[in-house]
Amino acid sequence: MNPNLLRGSLDTIVIKLLKDHGEMYGYQITQIVREMTKDGIQLTEGALYPTLHKLEAKDILTSETRMIANRYRKYYRLTTQGNERAITLLQQMEEYLQQMSLLIKPLKPSAI
């Protein structure tokens, strides 16, 4: 996977997963992405955590630290604003993917 393509999609990936799962911790996000893409996308901590922190600073996410089995885990979930943003962002991504599909796999060759 091209890292530049992935970098531009991280917000969408995180927001979509949190919308679907309610709340998740960072490592859990990396594992779900890896599982869903059959190892095609492997998020690194260096890519994921700055995205989580940026979205939290924009009040799209909120976090809560909990002690689980003698370890602290920071759980993230969407705020009300984040849920609203998720709807818009996911619609925009769907439109973008449809348009890219038309360019990459056109129905018939262009007559230009």
C-alpha positions as CSV (number, residue, x, y, z in Angstrom):
1,M,0.0,0.0,0.0
2,N,1.3,3.4,-0.9
3,P,1.9,5.3,2.3
4,N,0.7,8.6,0.8
5,L,-2.6,7.1,-0.1
6,L,-3.0,5.6,3.4
7,R,-2.0,8.8,5.1
8,G,-4.8,10.7,3.3
9,S,-7.3,8.1,4.5
10,L,-6.4,7.6,8.1
11,D,-9.0,10.0,9.5
12,T,-11.7,8.2,7.5
13,I,-10.5,4.8,8.6
14,V,-10.4,5.7,12.3
15,I,-13.8,7.5,12.2
16,K,-15.5,4.6,10.3
17,L,-14.2,2.0,12.8
18,L,-15.2,4.0,15.8
19,K,-18.6,4.7,14.3
20,D,-19.0,0.9,13.8
21,H,-17.5,-0.3,17.0
22,G,-18.4,2.4,19.5
23,E,-15.1,2.6,21.2
24,M,-11.6,1.1,20.6
25,Y,-8.1,1.4,21.8
26,G,-5.2,2.0,19.4
27,Y,-3.8,-1.5,19.2
28,Q,-7.3,-2.8,18.6
29,I,-7.7,-0.4,15.7
30,T,-4.5,-1.7,14.1
31,Q,-5.5,-5.3,14.4
32,I,-9.1,-4.8,13.0
33,V,-7.6,-2.9,10.0
34,R,-5.1,-5.7,9.4
35,E,-7.8,-8.3,9.7
36,M,-10.4,-6.6,7.5
37,T,-7.8,-5.9,4.8
38,K,-6.2,-9.4,5.0
39,D,-2.9,-7.8,5.9
40,G,-3.1,-5.4,3.0
41,I,-3.1,-2.4,5.3
42,Q,-0.9,-2.4,8.4
43,L,-1.2,0.7,10.5
44,T,1.9,1.6,12.5
45,E,1.8,3.3,15.8
46,G,3.7,6.2,14.3
47,A,0.9,6.8,11.8
48,L,-2.1,5.9,14.0
49,Y,-1.4,7.8,17.2
50,P,-0.8,11.2,15.7
51,T,-4.1,10.8,13.8
52,L,-5.9,9.9,17.0
53,H,-4.4,12.9,18.9
54,K,-5.3,15.2,16.0
55,L,-8.9,14.1,15.9
56,E,-9.1,14.4,19.7
57,A,-7.8,18.0,19.5
58,K,-10.4,18.8,16.9
59,D,-13.1,17.4,19.3
60,I,-14.0,14.6,16.9
61,L,-12.8,12.0,19.4
62,T,-12.7,11.7,23.1
63,S,-10.7,9.3,25.1
64,E,-10.8,7.6,28.4
65,T,-7.9,5.7,30.1
66,R,-8.8,2.5,31.9
67,M,-6.8,-0.1,33.8
68,I,-7.3,-3.5,32.1
69,A,-5.3,-6.5,33.5
70,N,-2.8,-4.3,35.2
71,R,-2.2,-2.2,32.0
72,Y,-3.5,1.1,31.1
73,R,-5.5,1.3,27.8
74,K,-6.7,4.5,26.2
75,Y,-10.1,4.0,24.6
76,Y,-11.3,6.4,21.9
77,R,-14.9,7.1,20.8
78,L,-16.6,9.6,18.6
79,T,-18.0,12.8,20.1
80,T,-21.4,14.1,19.0
81,Q,-19.5,16.3,16.5
82,G,-17.5,13.3,15.5
83,N,-20.6,11.3,14.7
84,E,-21.9,14.2,12.5
85,R,-18.5,14.4,10.8
86,A,-18.5,10.7,10.2
87,I,-21.6,10.9,8.1
88,T,-20.2,13.6,5.9
89,L,-16.7,12.1,5.7
90,L,-18.0,8.7,4.7
91,Q,-20.2,10.2,2.0
92,Q,-17.3,12.1,0.6
93,M,-15.1,9.1,0.6
94,E,-17.7,7.0,-1.2
95,E,-18.1,9.7,-3.9
96,Y,-14.3,9.9,-4.2
97,L,-13.9,6.2,-4.6
98,Q,-16.7,6.1,-7.2
99,Q,-15.0,8.8,-9.2
100,M,-11.6,7.2,-9.0
101,S,-13.1,3.9,-10.1
102,L,-14.4,5.6,-13.2
103,L,-10.9,6.9,-14.0
104,I,-9.1,3.6,-13.2
105,K,-11.6,1.3,-14.8
106,P,-13.7,3.2,-17.3
107,L,-16.7,1.6,-18.8
108,K,-15.4,2.3,-22.3
109,P,-12.3,3.9,-23.7
110,S,-12.3,7.7,-23.9
111,A,-12.8,9.2,-27.4
112,I,-10.4,12.1,-26.8
